[in-house]
């Protein structure tokens, strides 16, 4: 069922006076009332633009009805994950299992709240407090599933291998109305997020941050239950502020005591990797340019030839031109390889999360300057190699011109 059709179906339901619905369930409703212009227009639009879907929901022939007359018809409501009417929030939580996976958006309509679960509805700041809480719970579940190593429909598994708490955190992410009601109305996932959002981006401490967060969850669960298995999602939500504070303190301690040397070592390794790669490219270019002396011998042979002087020199010029062209193309290819290596090195350093450490900033800046210097030296070397590629041809042409001029004089 398409989003647009479902939205139009909800519009139709909203336009019907509630005292005209004589029978109602989540499967269907029975309308018995005046066929107003507004209702007629919505039904005609649905039938015209979504005929196949319309026929699944309505059995009546609406062409027989006159506007403003008293009519009766039944609408069979869709009952699937992607498009469904729910009587209340309890029914939604019980029957829409994607909620357990943190998916709060979708095609559904909660009748007693008059709430359509699409993106624009959830972005509204004035949404119902219960719906706002549902959104925050789903954001928490989605986030925990993202940093977990193994997830199924009902649980989130996080590997910690801690000597204190154990190897694995198991979080029960299944939502029931009881679990929902146990979560505080004041729980807001975004406000307590701190810098955990960085876990969604690549940086040098991503794995460490994830481990520290998992340890904070384990500590809070162990302090209360003496176990880290089958932790309920309502416990995580109600203690999210404490978990984030614990994580924040752990992260500060880690960055102050352990992360500096690791980052500096990574910077050094990246710099050496770049220099080694550039050295390999230069060696390959040097190997190819070593054939230049052979070309100079060809020049000497051509200029001293007495028999078939013109033919010999013509063939030699063509050969040297091909030699210079091939070397130039090869050197350009090597230069492109160097460019890719240089860009990759810059990207790697840009992705380093320096945690506002000025010393690490200085190390990165120094490494980038050294890499830039090496890159410029490489460009100069390639330029010299380009000149050497065309030197034999230029030298032969120059000598031939001198020989022709001397013979004329």
N, C-alpha and C positions, 0 to 999 in steps of 0.2 A: 504494500500500500504506500503510495507516494505521500510525502509530507503535505503537498498542496491540497490533495484530495481530503486527507484527514482534517486539515485545518478548516476547509470549507464545510465538512460535515459537522465539526464543532460549532461553526458559525450558525449553521441551520439549527442545531440543538439549542443554542443560546437564544435564538430569535423566537422559539416556541414558548408561549405562556405556560408556566408550570401547572396551572390549574387545568390545562387542556390535555395533560398526560395522565391517562386513567390507569395505566399499567406501566411499571418500569422495573427493569433489572439491568445488570451489567451486560446482558446478552441482547436486550431489545427494549424498545419503548413503544407504547400504543398511543397515537395522537387521536383525539376526538374533539374537534373544535372548528373554528372559522379558518378557512383557507385564505389567509391574508395575502396581500400583494407582496409583502416582504418574504413570507415563507415560500410563496409561489416562485418568486424570482430566484431564490437560492436553490430550490429543487430543480428548476429549469436549467440553471447554470451547471449543476452537478450532472444532470442527465446528458446535457449537450457536450460537456468537456471530458467527462469521465464515465462514458456509457457502460463499459464492462464492469468497472468497480461499483457503479451505481446499481446495476442489476443484482449484485450480490447483497445489497443492503435493503433494497425496496422491491416488493413484488407487485405493487399496485400500478395501474396505468393512469398516470397523472393527467394525460391528455383529456380524460373524461371529466375531470374536475373543473369547476368554474370558480374563478376568484370570488372571495367574499361569501362563498356558500359554506354550509356546515358539512364537513367531510370527516372521514376516519381512515387512517392508514397506519401501518406498522413499519418500523425501521429496525432491522437486525444489525446490532452494533458489532463492529469487528472485535475479535478476541484473540489477539496474538501479540507477540513481543513488540512488533513494529506497527503499532497502531491499535490503541485499546482505550475503552472507557473504564474508569475505576470509580466505584461509589465513594470511597474515601481514601485517606492516606494509608490506613491499615491494609486495605485491599491492594493498594499499589505495592507496598513493601512486601506483602505476602506473595504476590503473584508475579512481580516483575523482577526476575532473578538477576538481571544485569545491574541492579542496584548494588548487589554484593560485590560487583567488580568495579564499582566506583563510577558507573555510567548514569548520571542523573538526567542528561538530555535525551530527547527522543519523542516519538509520536505517542503521546498519551494525554488523557484528559481526566482530571479529578473532579467529579461532579459536584460534591458538596462544597468544594473550595472554589469552583469555577476557575480552575487553573489548567492551562494548556502548557505541557512541559516542553517548550521549545527554547531556543537560545535567547530570544528577545525577552521571554518571560523571566528567565533566571537572571538576566542582566538588570532587571528592574530593581532599583534600590528599595522600593516600597512593597516588595513581595511579602507574602505571609511569613511569619516568624518560623513556622514549622517547615515551610518549604526552604527557607534560608538555611535552617539547620540541616535539612536533608542534603542540600548542595554542599555544605561544609564537610559533612560526614563522607560524602562521595569523593570530594577532593582529597581528604585524608587517606581513604582506601586506595584511590588511584596512585597517590604518591608512594604509599608503602609498598604497593605491588611493583612499582617501578624500581625501587631499590632492593627488592627481594630477589633471591636467586631462583626460587621455585614457587610457582603459584598454581593452585587449582581453583575450582569454582567457590570453595568454601574457606580456604585458608591461605595465608601468606607465610612462606618459610624464609627465614633469614639466617645465613650461616655466620657464626661469630667465633666458634672454636675458642671459647674463653675458659681458662683454668678455674675461674670463680663461678661462672653462671652456666657453663655447658657449651655444647656445640651448635645448637639450633634453637632459634626463636620460632614458635608457631603461633601465629595470630589468627584467630577465628574472625573472618570478615563478614560472616553471615549476619544480615540485619533482620530483626523481627521488630514488631511494634513495641515490645517490651524493652528491647535493647535501645531502640530509638528514644523511648520515653526516659530511659535512664541517663541519657546524655544531656548535659546542661544546655539550656537555651543560650547561654553566653558563649558557647564554644564557637570560635571563628578560626578556621584553619589559616587563612592568609596572614592575620595579624600576629600569629605566633611563629611564623615561618622562619624568621631571622634570615641567615644566609644559606639555608638548606636548599633554596632554589638553585644554587650553584651546582648541585648534584646533577642537574640536567644538562650541564655544559662541561666540555672537556677541559680539565685543568690538571696540574701536576699532583693535586691532593684529593682527587675525586674518590679514590678507593678508601683513603684514610678517613675522609669525612663521613662516608657511608658507614664505615666500621664504628666510628665514634658515636654516630646516631643510634646504631643498633645496640651498642653497649649501654647507652643512656636508657633505651627502652627496656633492655634486660635488667638493669639495676632497679628501675622503678617497679617492674613486675616482680622481681625476686624479693625486694624489700617487703612487698605486701603478701605475695602468695608462696614464697620460697620455691618457686618454679617459673620457668619461662615457656612452658608448653600450654597450648590452648588459652592464650590470652584473648580476652574478649575485646572487640573493637571499641566498646563503650569505655573500657578502662583506659585505652590509649587516648581517646578523645578527651575524657575528663581529666587526664593527667598530662595533656599535651604541653601545657605551659611549663610544668616541672621538667618534662623530658627535654624540651628545647633549651631550658636554662642549664640543665645538666650537660647537654651536648655543647652548648656555648662555652661553658667553663672547661670542658675537656679539650675543645678545639683550641682555646687560648693556650692551655698548658702544652698541647702538642706543638703548636706553632712556635712557642717560646723556646722549647727544649729540643725538638727533634727535626723539625722540617727544614731548617736553614741549610744544614750540611747536605741533606738529600737534594735540595733544589740546586745548590751550587754544583754538586756532582753531576746532576742532569745537564746543567748548562755547559759544563766542561766537556761532557760526553758528546753533546750535540755539536759543539764547536770542533772537536777532533774529528767527528764523523764528516762534517762539511769539508774540512781541510783535506782529509784522506780522499774524499770523493773527487775534489778538484785536482788533487795530485794524480789520480788515476786518469782523469780526462786529459791532463797535460801530457802524461806519458804516452797515451794513445796518439795524440796530435804530433808529438815529437817523433814517434816511430814512423809516421807517414811522411814527415818533412825530411827525414834522412835520405829519401830518394832524390833530393835536389842535386847532390854532386853527380849522380848518374846523368841527370839532364844537362849539366854543364859539360860533361864529356861529349854528349851528343852535339852540343854547340861547337865545341872545338873540332869534332870530326867533320861537321857540316862546313865550317868556314875554311878548313884546309883542304877540302876535297877538290881535286882537279877534273876528274871525269864526271860528266852529268851534273855539273855544278848547280844549275837551276832546279833540276828535278830533286836532287838531294836536299837542297835547302827548303824547297817547297814542302816536301814530306816532313822534314824536321820541324818546320814552323807549325804545320798541322798537328804533329805529335806533341809538341811542347804546349800548344794551345789546349789540347785535350788533357794533358797532364796538369796544367794550371787550373782548368775548369773543375776536374775531378777533385783536386786537393782543396779548392775553394769551397765546393759543396760539402766536402767532408768536414772541413774546419767550421763551417756554419752549423753543421749538425752537432759538432762538439760544443759549440758556443750555446746552442739551444739546450743541450744537456746541462751545461753549467748554470744556465738561467733557471731551469727547473729545480736544480739542487739548491740554488740560492733562495728561491722563493719558498721552497719547503723549509729551509732552515729558519727564515724569517717567520713563517707561519708557526713553526714549533715554539719559537721564543715568545711570539704574541700570545700563544695559548697558555703560557706559564702564569699561574695564579700567584702573584708575588706577595699577597696578603699585606700590602702596604709596607713592605720591608724595604727600606732605602738601600741597604747593603745588597740585597738581591737585585734591586733595580740597577745598581751600579754594575754588578756582575753581568747582567743581561746587556746593558748598554755597551760595556767593554767588548763582550763577545760579538755583538752585532757590528761594532766598529772594525774588529779584527777580520770578521767575515767579509765585510764590505771592502776592506783593503786587499784581502786575498782575491776577491772577485775582480777588482780593478787591475791587479797585477796579471791575472789570467787574461783579461781583455787585451792588455798590452802585448803579452806573449803571442796571443792569437793574431794580433795585427802584424807582428814581425813575421809570423808563419805565412800569413797571406802574401806579404811582400816577397818572401822567398819562393812562394809557389809560382809567381809570375816572373821572377828574376831571370831564369834561363831564356824564356821567350823574348823578353825585353832586350837582354844582352845580345842574342842572335840577331834581332832586327837592327840593333845599333851597329853591330860589327859589319853586317851586310851593307848598311847605308854608308859606313865609312869606306868599305871596299869599293862600292860603286862610285863614290865621289872621287876616290883616289885614282880609279881607272879612267875616269873622264878627264881629270886634270893631267 
